[in-house]
Amino acid sequence: LRSSYFCFRTATRLKENEEFGPVFIQEPDDVIFPLDSGEKKVVMHCEARGNPPPTYSWYINRTEVNAESDYRYSVIDGNLLINNASEITDFGKYQCKAENGFGTVLSRDALLQFAYLGAFSVKTRGGVSVREGQGVVLMCTPPPHSPEIIYSWVFNEFPSFVAEDSRRFISQDTGNLYISKVQPSDVGSYICLVKNTVTNARVLSPPTPLTLKTDGEALRFIPKIEVHFPTSVLAARGVTVRLECFALGNPVPTITWRKINGNIPKKARLRKSQAVLEIPNIQLEDSGTYECKAENPRGGTAFKGHLQVYSESEHMDSGEKLQWECKATGRPRPTYRWLRNGLPLTSQGRVEIVNGEVTIHKVQQTDSGMYQCVAENKYGAIYSNAELKILASAPVFVHNPLRIIATLGKDVLLECKPRASPKPRITWKRGDRRIQPNKRIMLLRNNTLRIVNSSRADEGNYVCRAENQLGSAEMTAILSFVLPDAMRVELSPSRVEVTVGESVVLSCKATHDTSLDVAFQWFFNQKPINFQQDGGHFEYIQTVRARVRAKSSTVDLMIRSILLKHAGKYGCRAQTSADTVFAEAELLVRGPPGPPGVVIVEEITDTTATLSWTRGLDNHSPISTYNLQARSPFSLGWQTVKTDPDPVTGDMESAMAVELNPWVEYEFRVVASNAIGTGDPSAPSRGVRTKEAVPSVAPVNVSGGNGRRHELVISWEPVSEEFQNGEGFGYIVAFRANGTRGWKEKMVTSADSTTYKYRDETFPPLTPFEVKVGVYNNKGDGPFSKVVIIHSAEGEPREAPSDVKAYIISSSEIRVTWKPPNPGPGRPRGYEVSYWKDIEQEELGKKQRTVKNETSMVLTGLEGNSLYLITVKGFNSIGQGPATAAVTAKTRKAPPAQPPTNLMWIQEGNNVSLSWDPVKAKDNESDVIGYMVLLKQEGRGHNQVTRTINPSTMLSLPEGGTYIIEVRALSEGGEGAVSSQVRVVTSSGKLKAS
């Protein structure tokens, strides 16, 4: 069961100090506890807000936790702390309950389990074979795991990972690897690697081989979207939403995103070559239909899905109808049940429950409380919460009385807008008489009284009465009339021309009667300007100037950092209770040109393309030049190409792109520039491939050497597909022994080949050859590389080292030295030393190699008092040479196992006199030849070592501090066991024993 959501109307903001029921801020999450954790302590988090603050209790598998009687449980600020967590006793479902006087809510079920990552099935995976240019999906099929895992893929061998780009994509939903267009370089073995996000444990799948079919040519095909997000995505406000979209196709498709009937949020980020759209901190306004489109020159396809963002509370008037819908996704399909204040809610009376939808007819005060939808299947349950508040208040008028000054002969509107819940009944009266509507006096649906063609007889007081079951209130509207001076409005400047990025101020001045107040409103292309939404560019400024008979009011509209879209008609409307006047001004914006029209490829050769286009908008500044750009599978995005003529002037609508590479697929676009700047590019042309031509680029980095005896190994850096210039591309390898005349030539037909080996047992090792590598395709032969000298293989070492000697170091170490063989072909690059005990077979012995061409080695980890046989042989990259005759060496007896005992010390000023019982070696141990005394000062890295042949010594301790003394016996077999420690504490030169 993956997710569960309510679909609610937008919540209203709570007033300060308003009381309300509990609302979860943090519900307990599923906890995956690592089995190898050193601290056996688990915290289940729970926090709710409410006024008054809620109290908490916890349930484990539907049984309430008694934290007072069980010392392992404690509840701190709503959180449940479990000490000494055990997989046997603590595995299960946990639920938090928060309650106050307004209601009760139960949290979602949180599962406490223990982290694991199973192993992949060891069953061999079948190979996948596709034709070059086709798309492929390699399935990961991950093992059982908890919690989520991170997917990556290994190519051929660890740690060579598959790099994601526009052609390759790894879905973090399915774990599968998608390759939109398979190339020869993709052939190999693929292994899915999964990593547990809690324990960091990693496991590898069995390999999946990928091979190429050779039964036909690669076909181009239109994109096919293989990875996409669900058609309906429901998300809680504030989370990060990640939408995946990837397609197979040849050529490789380009992925683009858009939001239907809106713009993709600016905070959104495109990842993984635009295959992932990530929207952080998602809000209600981010809801909508999102589309990803995959396109290549063969065509395009699109996928749409709806993103719904939900909030968590509802305010309703008494008597209204409530409808809430609960949606969840999961397999098997989840079932639903509803709770109110933690108790089951069933269909009864005014309450109807059908599947995940609850309807309450004519809501009442008793319906207030905390509601929860529980969606569940056999894998678990998820809770979603909401609060219902029924508003109830007697009518109240904010403005009372209300003075209205109107113009004689015009219509008058008297509004009646009390605050009340439920909605009140409205009546109007004048004096003591209730107003009866007629043709001239009307009562509108919103309770406003409308007087048509007003006259002096209409002056006076009007009373509005509002009444509901909780009370009543009255408001008086005082109506009077004036004969105002005519209002005049002037908008300046009436026409203005600016450049993109500049700012301008439009002033709207209204002259009007002193007895009237004026209200202004700004319009852009007949639509009101929203200063909150467009505040980044528009600012509203108002000033008032009083005259003797009339007063003038001025409002300024400042437009900052002007964009092309700000060009158009700006209107200012001035309105009093007597009149409305409108004035308009025009704003022209100079800017970079708009994108040119569709680009058409008129003619194509091997290195040129003739393009034509239609002019775009010049945005009030003449187009000076056009820039032609091209994109191919081998370019890093769009690149400017050389043209004929050069430059391409603004009066032209056709030009030739030159110096293109043959047999490469290109797209073209055109960008216009003027004195203001460079505009947006045109849409790309259809993809076209240049004609074939003879190759013009030779291989580089021709080298070689090594190989087996009698082999000539030649290698080179392959020519990129960008420079192969046509079908049937391959290499011509030419070589000849130094001093000879004729060249041997060999054809290598694979365009991806990098090596050729020639074998001839007639030439000796390290024979120098002149070598060059050329290219060809179906159009003919291209150039050769420069001639280089490459030597044939030298072969494995032919002679064994000499003068092998073995020196006994201790009971576990022997030093071996030797001299290298005579110089010549087959030089060793290192040496291998084999050694075994005389009672063992040579095949069971151990081998150890030198790091470089060293001629000595210390063998360690040997057994004491044992006879060893030792041989040495040389090796290089070709193989191993012959071994020397075996030499023998016997290790010394082991050092004494008995440590020095009965350590005694005496203070003598700043010195310590130390003595101990002598150590006597056993028959199978080396004789004692002396003792080693180690003096360490705590907190210092320096150690002092004293050697003596006697079982006593004198130590000097010049500094204050704590010293540790240890003693070992010394023998030819090495150091013996260490004694117990002696700790001596000194202070200002005085000694204390411990």
C-alpha positions, -999 to 999 in steps of 0.1 A, spaced: 0 0 0 18 30 -12 -2 62 -5 -35 76 7 -49 110 4 -80 133 11 -92 156 -16 -104 188 3 -112 223 -4 -85 248 6 -84 255 43 -90 290 57 -63 304 80 -71 300 117 -75 332 137 -52 339 165 -62 321 198 -89 302 180 -96 268 196 -95 237 174 -91 199 175 -58 180 172 -41 180 138 -10 159 133 22 177 125 42 145 125 28 110 125 49 80 133 68 66 103 76 30 96 109 23 113 134 -1 99 158 -10 128 193 -23 117 200 -56 134 237 -46 138 229 -14 156 249 -10 188 222 11 205 191 -9 211 168 21 214 139 31 190 120 63 189 85 64 173 77 101 166 43 117 171 34 154 173 1 172 169 -10 208 172 -43 218 188 -58 244 212 -58 234 240 -26 213 235 -35 176 230 -25 147 253 -10 115 238 -13 77 242 1 48 222 -11 14 209 9 -16 198 -10 -40 177 -43 -23 188 -34 -28 226 -28 4 246 8 9 260 11 13 297 43 33 300 40 34 338 40 -3 344 66 -13 317 100 3 322 110 -3 286 84 23 273 82 60 280 62 88 263 81 121 259 64 151 242 42 127 223 71 105 211 73 68 222 108 57 234 115 19 234 146 8 253 163 -26 246 143 -30 214 139 -67 204 128 -82 171 108 -108 189 88 -86 213 87 -52 195 79 -61 159 44 -49 150 21 -20 142 23 12 163 -4 39 165 -4 73 182 -36 89 196 -39 127 202 -69 142 219 -83 174 234 -118 187 243 -126 192 206 -119 157 193 -96 128 189 -74 116 160 -56 83 155 -23 83 135 -16 60 106 -2 26 114 36 26 116 53 -7 112 84 -14 133 105 -40 117 142 -48 113 163 -38 83 172 -65 58 183 -69 22 178 -103 7 200 -119 -19 192 -120 -56 181 -153 -71 212 -173 -82 194 -186 -112 213 -177 -144 197 -149 -163 191 -153 -201 210 -131 -225 193 -103 -244 201 -99 -281 190 -68 -301 199 -52 -334 221 -22 -334 200 10 -331 171 -7 -314 161 1 -278 163 -24 -249 151 -27 -213 172 -48 -188 151 -60 -158 166 -57 -123 140 -78 -104 153 -68 -70 153 -92 -40 131 -88 -9 142 -57 10 132 -31 36 132 -2 35 137 15 1 167 7 -20 189 26 -44 195 11 -79 226 13 -100 241 -10 -128 276 -24 -132 289 -28 -167 312 -59 -172 329 -58 -138 328 -39 -106 334 -10 -101 326 1 -137 292 16 -134 267 25 -162 267 63 -166 232 78 -171 228 102 -200 202 111 -227 206 75 -241 207 55 -208 184 58 -178 180 38 -145 145 41 -130 145 44 -92 109 32 -92 115 -2 -111 153 -5 -109 153 -14 -146 180 -1 -170 166 15 -202 188 21 -233 170 41 -260 194 32 -288 218 3 -285 254 8 -298 282 -17 -303 300 -2 -272 270 -14 -251 278 -51 -258 288 -68 -225 276 -81 -192 251 -61 -170 247 -65 -132 220 -48 -111 234 -35 -78 210 -25 -50 219 -7 -18 198 -7 14 193 30 25 194 20 62 222 -5 65 242 5 34 244 -33 26 248 -40 -11 240 -71 -32 246 -79 -69 223 -97 -93 235 -125 -117 248 -110 -149 226 -103 -180 246 -106 -212 237 -81 -240 247 -90 -276 240 -76 -310 222 -94 -338 238 -94 -372 207 -104 -392 198 -70 -407 204 -33 -407 194 -10 -378 160 6 -383 151 41 -371 119 43 -351 97 69 -334 100 73 -297 82 49 -274 78 60 -238 88 31 -215 90 49 -182 64 73 -170 47 85 -138 11 74 -129 -18 90 -146 -30 103 -112 -4 115 -87 -17 126 -53 7 144 -29 5 162 4 14 199 5 51 205 13 66 172 0 90 168 -30 73 151 -60 96 132 -85 81 124 -120 100 100 -143 98 99 -181 121 81 -205 117 68 -241 133 44 -265 139 56 -300 164 59 -329 177 86 -331 179 91 -293 147 111 -283 147 144 -266 125 147 -235 106 180 -228 81 189 -201 51 213 -199 22 220 -176 -12 221 -194 -29 254 -190 -1 268 -169 36 271 -163 59 246 -147 68 260 -112 101 280 -113 114 259 -83 111 227 -104 144 211 -115 151 188 -144 175 159 -137 191 130 -156 191 146 -191 155 159 -185 142 124 -177 132 134 -142 111 164 -132 115 172 -95 92 197 -78 102 205 -42 79 219 -14 48 213 -35 18 237 -30 -19 238 -40 -11 260 -70 12 233 -84 -17 210 -90 -25 204 -126 -19 182 -157 18 176 -165 30 163 -199 63 148 -209 70 146 -247 96 124 -264 107 135 -299 132 126 -326 132 133 -363 110 102 -369 82 117 -348 70 122 -312 48 108 -285 36 122 -252 22 112 -218 0 132 -195 -8 127 -158 -26 148 -133 -10 160 -101 -34 167 -72 -22 185 -40 -44 183 -9 -48 202 24 -62 191 57 -92 210 71 -127 223 62 -148 251 76 -186 249 68 -218 267 77 -245 248 96 -270 232 72 -245 228 43 -237 195 26 -203 180 32 -186 156 7 -151 142 12 -134 117 -10 -105 94 0 -83 79 -26 -55 53 -22 -34 33 -46 -21 -2 -39 -21 -39 -48 -43 -56 -39 -69 -27 -43 -74 -11 -8 -107 -10 12 -118 20 31 -133 28 65 -139 61 83 -133 73 119 -147 103 137 -128 113 169 -112 79 168 -145 59 166 -159 41 136 -183 62 114 -211 43 95 -239 51 71 -268 62 92 -293 90 90 -277 120 74 -244 101 69 -237 82 37 -205 62 31 -199 47 -4 -164 32 -10 -140 59 -1 -165 88 -1 -184 102 29 -214 126 25 -231 144 55 -264 161 46 -272 194 65 -242 194 88 -248 203 124 -227 215 153 -226 178 166 -208 168 133 -177 189 143 -145 169 151 -116 150 137 -123 127 107 -99 100 94 -100 78 64 -83 44 68 -72 27 35 -59 -8 40 -50 -40 23 -32 -72 34 1 -53 35 -10 -26 59 -31 5 66 -26 43 60 -45 71 78 -54 105 64 -68 132 87 -90 163 84 -110 185 108 -146 197 103 -156 229 121 -192 241 119 -194 279 120 -221 294 142 -226 331 151 -254 357 154 -254 385 127 -229 414 132 -224 445 110 -188 458 108 -197 492 93 -228 509 109 -241 534 99 -231 534 62 -230 569 45 -236 568 7 -232 599 -16 -247 593 -50 -254 612 -82 -289 623 -90 -306 604 -119 -282 574 -117 -287 539 -102 -278 535 -65 -267 503 -47 -272 499 -9 -253 468 3 -262 446 33 -233 423 43 -236 410 79 -213 384 93 -234 354 104 -236 316 104 -258 300 93 -268 325 66 -294 350 80 -327 362 66 -326 398 53 -353 425 53 -352 462 44 -373 490 57 -375 528 54 -388 545 85 -413 521 100 -424 505 67 -410 474 52 -397 480 16 -417 462 -10 -398 456 -43 -411 472 -74 -399 482 -109 -377 510 -95 -366 495 -62 -353 459 -64 -338 434 -39 -309 416 -55 -299 380 -48 -269 392 -26 -294 412 -5 -283 445 -21 -311 471 -25 -310 487 -60 -327 521 -67 -331 528 -104 -331 564 -118 -327 580 -84 -343 613 -73 -343 637 -44 -372 618 -29 -350 588 -24 -327 606 1 -329 594 37 -323 564 60 -326 528 50 -325 500 76 -313 464 69 -322 437 94 -304 404 95 -317 375 116 -309 338 122 -316 313 150 -287 327 171 -298 364 170 -304 395 150 -288 429 141 -297 461 122 -276 484 100 -286 520 88 -276 532 53 -278 571 50 -283 581 13 -277 617 0 -271 632 -34 -247 657 -50 -243 675 -84 -206 670 -89 -183 688 -114 -174 666 -143 -143 644 -136 -113 646 -160 -86 620 -163 -52 624 -180 -28 595 -186 8 605 -196 28 598 -215 2 586 -240 28 567 -261 62 556 -249 90 534 -264 115 516 -242 141 488 -244 140 455 -227 154 458 -191 145 495 -187 118 509 -164 91 535 -170 65 554 -150 29 560 -163 10 588 -144 -28 588 -142 -42 622 -129 -79 626 -121 -94 660 -113 -128 657 -95 -152 672 -71 -139 678 -36 -168 661 -20 -161 628 -36 -134 602 -31 -119 586 -62 -108 550 -67 -83 540 -94 -77 507 -112 -49 499 -137 -55 476 -167 -31 459 -191 -47 449 -225 -82 454 -209 -74 430 -180 -70 443 -144 -34 442 -132 -28 419 -101 -1 438 -82 4 409 -58 9 384 -85 29 407 -108 46 427 -80 81 418 -94 75 442 -124 45 464 -114 43 489 -85 13 511 -76 20 546 -62 -8 571 -52 -6 609 -43 -34 634 -36 -33 672 -43 -61 695 -30 -73 726 -49 -98 753 -38 -129 740 -58 -116 706 -70 -90 681 -59 -67 661 -81 -55 626 -73 -26 610 -91 -16 574 -93 17 562 -108 23 528 -124 59 519 -123 70 491 -146 104 477 -137 128 455 -157 105 455 -187 101 424 -208 88 420 -243 55 406 -230 49 440 -213 42 457 -246 6 467 -252 -22 490 -240 -22 503 -204 -55 517 -191 -63 538 -160 -99 539 -147 -109 566 -122 -142 560 -104 -163 581 -79 -198 574 -67 -209 598 -94 -188 590 -124 -163 566 -141 -137 578 -166 -111 557 -185 -78 567 -202 -54 546 -222 -17 547 -232 5 526 -255 38 510 -245 62 498 -272 91 476 -262 123 472 -282 140 439 -276 160 411 -292 143 395 -322 117 367 -319 125 332 -332 127 328 -370 101 307 -386 104 270 -396 138 260 -409 138 239 -442 168 220 -455 167 227 -492 198 207 -504 223 185 -487 258 174 -498 286 156 -480 299 188 -463 272 214 -469 235 221 -462 214 249 -479 189 262 -454 159 286 -457 137 302 -431 111 329 -426 116 361 -407 104 364 -371 94 396 -352 121 422 -351 106 437 -319 110 473 -330 147 470 -338 159 459 -373 175 424 -375 212 428 -383 225 392 -386 215 356 -385 235 329 -368 232 293 -381 235 265 -355 237 227 -359 234 197 -335 244 161 -341 247 130 -319 284 139 -315 281 176 -305 278 191 -271 244 207 -277 240 233 -304 271 247 -321 275 276 -345 285 265 -380 304 283 -407 283 298 -435 284 309 -471 280 339 -472 296 351 -440 281 369 -423 244 362 -430 228 396 -429 193 405 -416 178 409 -450 185 373 -460 163 343 -456 186 316 -470 223 305 -465 246 275 -467 261 258 -437 296 246 -447 325 224 -434 300 198 -421 312 162 -415 300 136 -441 275 109 -432 264 126 -399 228 133 -390 223 170 -382 195 193 -370 197 230 -378 182 261 -363 186 298 -368 190 327 -343 184 363 -351 203 393 -336 197 431 -336 211 461 -318 194 451 -286 207 415 -284 202 379 -296 167 364 -296 154 329 -290 163 303 -316 139 289 -342 124 254 -338 149 227 -350 147 215 -386 140 179 -394 170 157 -390 190 151 -422 222 131 -429 250 145 -450 262 124 -480 289 98 -478 326 106 -486 360 90 -484 374 91 -448 396 121 -441 407 115 -406 435 89 -398 437 70 -365 459 86 -338 480 73 -309 493 43 -330 515 22 -306 519 -15 -296 544 -40 -282 542 -67 -256 522 -98 -267 534 -133 -269 567 -145 -284 569 -140 -322 539 -116 -320 537 -80 -333 509 -62 -314 496 -30 -331 470 -7 -313 454 26 -321 427 49 -310 396 43 -330 381 69 -353 349 84 -339 317 76 -358 316 114 -365 346 111 -388 339 77 -405 322 95 -434 301 65 -446 291 28 -445 316 0 -445 342 18 -424 373 -2 -414 411 0 -409 441 -9 -431 471 -20 -409 504 -17 -428 538 -28 -414 573 -39 -425 605 -49 -407 631 -21 -405 653 -22 -436 628 -40 -458 609 -24 -487 575 -40 -492 546 -32 -468 523 -60 -455 487 -47 -454 459 -63 -434 422 -52 -434 404 -48 -401 366 -46 -409 352 -36 -375 350 2 -369 353 -3 -332 386 -24 -334 416 -10 -316 442 -38 -319 457 -61 -346 481 -90 -338 505 -104 -364 524 -137 -357 555 -149 -375 579 -173 -358 607 -164 -382 615 -130 -366 634 -128 -333 621 -110 -302 622 -72 -301 624 -69 -339 617 -33 -348 589 -27 -374 577 4 -392 539 6 -387 511 29 -400 473 25 -398 449 38 -424 411 40 -429 386 31 -456 349 29 -463 326 21 -492 336 53 -509 373 45 -509 406 46 -490 414 75 -466 447 87 -452 473 67 -431 486 78 -398 523 88 -393 548 59 -394 559 48 -359 584 21 -348 570 -8 -328 590 -38 -315 577 -74 -316 572 -92 -283 602 -101 -262 587 -133 -248 588 -146 -212 621 -147 -192 644 -175 -205 669 -177 -177 666 -182 -140 680 -158 -114 714 -168 -99 732 -167 -65 701 -173 -44 709 -170 -6 687 -174 25 695 -156 58 677 -165 91 663 -135 109 641 -150 136 618 -179 143 592 -165 118 614 -146 92 639 -155 65 656 -130 42 661 -142 6 684 -125 -19 694 -132 -56 710 -118 -87 690 -111 -119 697 -132 -150 719 -119 -178 704 -89 -199 686 -98 -231 651 -105 -245 626 -117 -220 637 -93 -193 619 -100 -159 596 -73 -147 595 -88 -113 603 -120 -93 582 -147 -76 596 -165 -45 581 -200 -37 587 -216 -3 576 -247 15 585 -269 45 606 -299 37 578 -322 50 554 -306 24 549 -310 -13 562 -281 -34 527 -277 -49 513 -269 -14 538 -241 -8 532 -204 -8 542 -178 -34 551 -142 -30 559 -116 -57 581 -85 -55 564 -51 -59 589 -41 -86 622 -54 -100 636 -59 -65 663 -86 -58 655 -94 -22 625 -103 0 617 -110 37 595 -141 42 573 -137 73 547 -157 92 569 -189 91 569 -217 117 597 -218 142 624 -245 142 614 -256 107 634 -263 75 622 -245 44 630 -249 7 631 -218 -14 631 -211 -52 631 -179 -73 618 -173 -108 614 -142 -130 582 -131 -147 569 -104 -171 536 -96 -189 542 -125 -212 547 -153 -186 571 -168 -161 607 -180 -166 624 -211 -151 629 -214 -114 663 -216 -96 674 -247 -78 660 -249 -43 680 -235 -13 673 -244 23 671 -225 55 660 -234 90 641 -209 112 652 -204 147 634 -218 177 605 -198 190 611 -171 216 602 -179 253 565 -180 260 570 -173 297 570 -135 304 593 -119 331 576 -121 365 578 -107 400 587 -71 389 600 -50 417 610 -13 418 626 11 443 626 50 443 660 66 442 654 103 437 642 109 401 652 73 392 635 40 394 655 8 401 637 -21 384 644 -59 388 626 -91 379 630 -129 380 651 -143 351 633 -161 323 644 -197 315 638 -210 280 624 -245 274 640 -271 252 619 -261 222 625 -223 228 655 -201 219 679 -192 247 675 -159 265 702 -135 255 689 -104 273 659 -83 281 641 -53 265 625 -27 289 598 -3 274 591 30 291 560 49 279 547 82 292 509 86 290 498 114 267 531 114 248 539 95 216 576 89 225 587 55 239 621 48 255 636 13 250 664 0 272 682 -33 265 701 -52 292 716 -87 296 708 -87 333 673 -91 349 675 -55 363 681 -19 351 680 17 362 654 41 346 654 79 347 621 98 349 629 135 346 594 148 339 562 148 360 534 124 348 523 88 346 547 62 332 541 26 321 569 0 322 569 -34 304 596 -60 301 602 -87 275 628 -115 272 650 -114 240 662 -144 221 676 -153 187 640 -164 178 627 -129 185 610 -111 214 593 -131 241 559 -125 259 554 -92 276 553 -89 314 525 -73 334 526 -35 334 541 -13 362 525 22 365 546 49 382 532 84 389 556 113 394 548 148 406 574 176 405 602 150 404 587 128 432 577 92 426 545 74 435 541 37 427 508 22 416 
